[in-house]
Amino acid sequence: MYWTPEQGEDLFTILVDGNTVAFIEIEEIIKKKWLFKKIKNHKITSLSTCSVKDFTKGLSKTNQIKLEVALDLSNREFERKR
């Protein structure tokens, strides 16, 4: 639902199913190999979840609408796969 790029890490808010929202922080680790070659690795540094009901508390009207759209799309996809 949301992606917040930050310096050295990315924050994601993901609708897991119709009842759960996950918050994931992924750190980008850059290692230098040889002279100019860089290798990028990623590591999950934080993972937490909450219910959709709890997530909805305090959301702005715009973000409540975004959540409703995401829930609707999720439900449609679930019904399509049945």
VEXDO-401908 format. One record per atom (N, C-alpha, C, O, CB): x, y, z. Coordinates in steps of 0.2 Angstrom, whole numbers, plus 5000, padded with zeros to 4 digits. Each point is the difference from the previous one (the first is absolute). Glycine has a CB too. Layout:
<marzas>
XYZ...
</marzas>
This chain:
<marzas>
500449945000499650065000500450065000499950054997499249895009501550064998500450065000500749985000500249945002499050125005501349984990500749994999500350075002499950054996500049854995500550105014500450065001500749985000500449975004498750075004501249994986500849994999500350055005499950065000500049904988500650025016500450045004500849984998500149964996499050045013501350044994500749994999500349945003500049995006500150134993500049834997500349935002499549955002500149955002500850125002498449954996499549955002499350024996499950064998500749925013499049974989499350014997499549985005500149955003500350044985499150055013499449985004499449984996499850044996500750045013499249864993499549984996499449995005500149975005500649984986498750065006499449995004499649964995499850024995500250085012499849834995499749954995499449985003500049985006501149994990498450025000499449975002500149924999500149984994499150125003500849865008500249934999499449964998500049964996500850065013498650004994499449974999499450055002500250055001500349835000498950104999499550045002500050025007499650055002499849914989501050025013500050015007500750025003500050035006499149894995501450084995500750015003500450054996500050004994500049895011500350164998500550054997500749985003500150005006499050094992501449914997500749995003500450064998499950034995500049855003500550135007500550064999500749975000500249965004499150125002501049934988500749974999500550054998499950054996499649855000501150105008500650044998500549964997500249955004499550135006500549944985500649964996500650054999499950054997499249884997501450055009500750045000500449974994500049944998500050085014500250034984500549994995500750005002500250055003499050004989501249905007500749995002500450004994499949954996499849995015500750114988500450004994500849985002500250035005499050064990501049865002500749985002500450014993499849994995499849925013501050124993500450014995500549944999500249975004499850154998500049864991500449944998500450024995499850044995499349885008501550074997500550024996500150085000499950035005499949874988500350135001500150075000499450045000499850045004501349944991498550015000499450044998499449965000499450035000501350044994499349875007499449965000499750005007500349995005500149934986498950095009499650005007499549945000499749994994500550135007499749855004499549945001499550035005500250025005500749894992498550095001499450025004499749945003499849954996500050154997500149905013499749955004499450035004500050065001501049865000498550045000499450035004499949965006500049944999499550114990500349985016499849965006499450035004500050065000501349925001498349985001499450025003500250025007500249965004499049974989500750135009500250025007499550015005500150015006500850054989498449955002499550005005499349984996499950014994500750095012499049864998499449974997499550005006500149975005500549964986498950105008499450005005499350004996500050024994500850045014498749924995499450004997499450035005500250005006500249894988499150125003499450025004499449994996500049984994500650115012498849914998499449994996499850064996500250055001499449875008500050064986499850064995499650055005500050064999499949864990499750055015499650045005500450055004499950065000499349855001501450075002500450045003500450054996500150065001500049855007500150074986500350044995499650064998500250054998500449854998498750095003499650054998499950065005499950054998499549864996500750075012500050065005500550054999500649994999499049935009500150144991500550064999500250014993500450054999500049935012499349984984500250024993499650064998499450015002500949864996500050164998499650064996499549974996500049944998501050145002498549964998499549984995500349974994499749954997499550145008501349954992500349974994500349935001499949964996500350165001500249875008500349945001499549945002500149944999500950125005498449964999499549955001499749984994499849944999499950125012500249994984499849984993500549954997499849954997499550165002501349915001500549964997500049925003500049964996500750155002499249895009499949945003499449964997500049944999500650105012498949994989499349974997500149974993499849954999499650135009501049964988500149984993500549945000499849954997500150174999500649885009500449945000499649945003500249944997500850145005498649935002499649945003499549984995500049944999500150105012499650004985499649984994500449964995499749954998499650155004501249934996500549964995500249935003500049954996500450164999499849895011500249945003499449955000500149944998500750125009498649964995499449965000499849974993499849944999499850125011500549984985499849994993500549944998499849954997499750175001501149895003500549954998499949935004500149954997500850155001499049915008499849945004499449964997500049944999500550115011499049994988499449974997500149974993499849954998499550135009501249954990500149984993500449935000499949964996500150165000500449875009500449945001499649945002500349955000500750125002498449945001499649955002499749964995499749955001500050115009
</marzas>
